[in-house]
């Protein structure tokens, strides 16, 4: 297995897929060792951080961007299963936009262009849809346990209700919030 610097040196397109708080550090470490070069494409997949966090790659001449899949992956198998058809958010150097549009099209996905300044608010929406949903289901389970429902049956019993509600077309008719600018 190659170390990150050797892998980056060999790649035409390099994705830094690490926890958000390590992206800048990993980019800086690879840059210090000469892992990036002019004309190379370098990206991260954070929904929160702007492409600017990998500026050391740009300083070496690479074209930087972020490409966030609006999806959650517990493991590689799940990623392979769910990535195709997903929505992807692009932010970064406009020279990378065509490349990303092509990758997204190859995955039969949908493309959204996002301004760097909007990434924190976008990420908040992602957290509400993903993390808060999990928190609500955990809270539901705690309530159901308190009324002595059989713990092993709670999720199988309540998940169909939650799925049907999420799939209810009435959700798509909700009026959007007024956009602040």
Secondary structure by P-SEA (a helix, b strand, c coil): cccaaaaaaacccccccccccaaaaaaaaaaaaccccccbbbbbbccccccccaaaaaaabbbbbbbbcccccccaaaaaaccccbbbbbbccccaaaaaaaaaaaacbbbbbbcccaaaaaaaaaaaacaaaaaaaaaaaaaaaaacccccccccccaaaaaaaaacccccccccccccc
